[in-house]
Amino acid sequence: MSHIFLLILCMGAVTYLPRFLPLFFLSRKQLPPWLTTWLDFIPVAILSSLILPALVTGGSPRHLDIVKPELAAAVPTLIFALKTRSLGGTVVAGMGIYWLTQRIFG
């Protein structure tokens, strides 16, 4: 039982330290504007790298597949999000558009 507790404790430390250390060391420093601008793009880049392969590839082994209901729903949802800048509206519109594409594509 103590091995499991030690494992959980170490996993928590490994998860917590990479989040805490930059906050601890950089919270009192003024970062250059170019760095803060660059850091603003990281969440968008990570989200895009996670979502895009699921939208444009399929099968096993993976191959390019651009005729997918997910991609057909993602494009109008992206346009809606860019025009309205509303998170709630984008979620509702995306769900509706996805439901509609599922009906069309079968």
C-alpha positions in Angstrom: 0.0 0.0 0.0 2.8 2.4 0.7 4.2 1.9 -2.8 0.9 3.1 -4.3 0.8 6.1 -2.0 4.4 7.0 -2.9 3.6 6.6 -6.6 0.6 8.9 -6.3 2.7 11.4 -4.4 5.4 11.4 -7.1 2.9 11.7 -9.9 1.4 14.7 -8.2 4.8 16.3 -7.8 5.7 15.6 -11.5 2.4 17.2 -12.5 2.6 20.2 -10.1 6.2 21.2 -10.5 6.2 22.2 -14.2 3.2 24.4 -13.4 4.5 25.9 -10.2 8.2 26.6 -11.1 7.5 29.1 -14.0 4.9 30.9 -11.9 7.3 31.1 -9.0 10.3 32.4 -10.9 8.5 34.6 -13.5 5.6 36.1 -11.5 7.7 39.1 -10.2 9.5 39.7 -13.5 8.4 41.9 -16.4 8.5 39.7 -19.5 9.4 41.3 -22.8 6.4 42.1 -25.0 7.5 39.8 -27.8 7.6 36.9 -25.4 4.1 37.5 -24.0 2.8 37.8 -27.6 4.5 34.6 -28.5 3.2 32.8 -25.3 -0.3 33.9 -26.3 -0.2 31.7 -29.3 0.7 28.5 -27.4 -2.9 27.5 -26.4 -4.1 28.0 -29.9 -1.2 26.0 -31.4 -1.8 23.1 -28.9 -5.5 23.0 -29.5 -5.1 23.1 -33.3 -2.5 20.3 -33.2 -4.9 18.1 -31.2 -8.0 18.8 -33.3 -6.8 19.1 -36.9 -5.6 15.4 -37.3 -9.0 14.2 -36.2 -10.7 16.5 -38.7 -8.7 15.6 -41.8 -7.5 12.1 -41.4 -9.1 8.8 -40.8 -8.8 5.0 -41.1 -6.2 2.6 -40.1 -3.5 3.2 -41.3 -4.1 7.0 -41.2 -4.8 8.6 -44.5 -6.1 12.0 -45.7 -9.9 12.1 -45.6 -11.4 15.5 -46.2 -15.0 14.2 -46.7 -15.9 13.8 -43.1 -18.9 15.2 -41.2 -16.6 16.5 -38.5 -14.8 18.7 -41.0 -18.0 19.8 -42.6 -19.2 20.9 -39.2 -16.0 22.5 -38.1 -15.7 25.0 -40.9 -19.0 26.8 -40.4 -18.5 26.6 -36.7 -15.1 28.3 -37.0 -16.7 31.0 -39.2 -19.4 31.5 -36.7 -16.9 31.8 -33.9 -14.8 34.3 -35.7 -17.8 36.5 -36.6 -19.5 36.5 -33.2 -16.6 35.9 -30.7 -19.2 34.2 -28.4 -18.1 31.0 -26.7 -21.6 29.9 -25.7 -23.0 30.7 -29.1 -20.2 28.8 -30.8 -20.8 25.7 -28.7 -24.5 25.7 -29.4 -24.0 26.5 -33.1 -21.3 23.8 -33.4 -23.5 21.2 -31.8 -26.4 22.1 -34.1 -24.3 22.1 -37.2 -22.7 18.8 -36.2 -26.1 17.3 -35.7 -27.2 18.6 -39.1 -24.1 17.2 -40.8 -24.7 13.8 -39.1 -28.2 13.8 -40.6 -26.9 14.7 -44.1 -23.9 12.4 -44.1 -25.9 9.6 -42.5 
